[in-house]
């Protein structure tokens, strides 16, 4: 039988045995939030679980267990559109800390968190710091920024941060059946000042609500998305994540 990789599919003996052989577990985190008129609400969740599972499957056995995905995140800035469910940062932080404490108690002293949603990052960092301070647990945080080199090369629309060329390409490559291409909107964004555009370097940021910047809920240009770009982005991302997991696993 093929080695199980999902924490939830193992029985307690199998999990315990894995903890004796491996000190690393992986937690994917997503969001449930509007992704423009064309992409599924669970895009970030599906994508996070997809990349983690593909990367772990490429590792040699014994492989680290994948915890069940957290399907909600901090998405307050998307509440201006239907379909979004958001969690207060404090609650979200507590949830991650509690999961980390339990994972540690089960014998895994390292936790890799992969978030499919950028809005979760600051809270995950807080949780990671708390786990380190209170338990000594090492938490490693990764996200779709790991595809930045390929994004730079393949994605040419400006300020492409949400449901745009990048994310739409990923959905086209992973589950095209859920995307109605007739629903893909034209590019429409307005920033309060040019200096505040996301692509500005060095970045000058502000706390924004999506509906204040766009009437479509999209930040970027999904009309430029293609399945081929998505396939290239996935392949590069999966390979890079696999290498990063190997790095964490060989640390003391
Ligand atoms: Zn997203």
Boltz pocket constraint, residues with backbone or C-beta under 6 A from the ligand:
constraints:
  - pocket:
      binder: B
      contacts: [[A, 35], [A, 43], [A, 44], [A, 116], [A, 117], [A, 161], [A, 162], [A, 163], [A, 167]]
      max_distance: 6.0
